[in-house]
Amino acid sequence: MTKDALVVEGLGVKAHGRAILENVSFSVRRGSTLAIVGPNGAGKTMLLKALLGVVPHEGTIRWLDGTVRGYVPQSLVSTDLPISVGEFLGLKCGDDPRKCMGYVGLGGGLLAQPLGSLSGGQLQRVLIAWALVGQPDTLLLDEPTSGVDIGAEEPIYQRVTGLKKRLGMTVLLVTHNVHVVLHYSDYVMALNRKVIFHGKTSGISGSMLLNMMYGGKHMMPRETHARLR
């Protein structure tokens, strides 16, 4: 029987007296990819922060015992870190940063380059390599291709999917990319402070997904929402 990697019940987060998340409950099957979608300000990034335990919250978050998590933020202002790629990875990788680079298909020739000189796609792959140090069984990705050229997006998601299959990881992915949701996720959760929809990706059309991302349940016909569930 497949166990849940994560179970969340009644999660609530407030900031400056305002509710960011309210009564959020869902589960994630071990070894699956859950895409988290919703409009800007829906609380998607705050949800990941709550799951990582870095913001106060109400409710219950239960990870499978022994879970090791890796996290990739939306972006890193690399010019603020005047160090090389090798020095950056060496902070976490120890003596063998080339192994970290190998995870994401980057050669060791980049290790001497300044972090700030990398392209958007290269930097995001380095951040994924950083997150994979210690071989986590769960990877949390917050719009990992934000600011990346369109041509560089697909290889990143292909690489993550390959790693997921090879290492048996569970993936939680925040994204606004309809193609990514439909082609790289097993389940989708639409969030707008509360859970609007949570179910299998199969059978969901692009137009339904756009409604979830930018409109929410109130913009979807009631019979359509019921069928999706």
Secondary structure, 3 states (H helix, E strand, C coil): CCCEEEEEEEEEEEECCEEEEEEEEEEEECCCEEEEECCCCCCHHHHHHHHCCCCCCEEEEEECCCCCEEEECCCCCHHHCCCEHHHHHHHHHCCCHHHHHHHCCCCHHHCCCEHHHCCHHHHHHHHHHHHHCCCCCEEEEECCCCCCCHHHHHHHHHHHHHHHHHHCCEEEEECCCHHHHHHHCCEEEEECCCEEEEEECCCCCHHHHHHHHHCCHHHCCHHHHHHHC
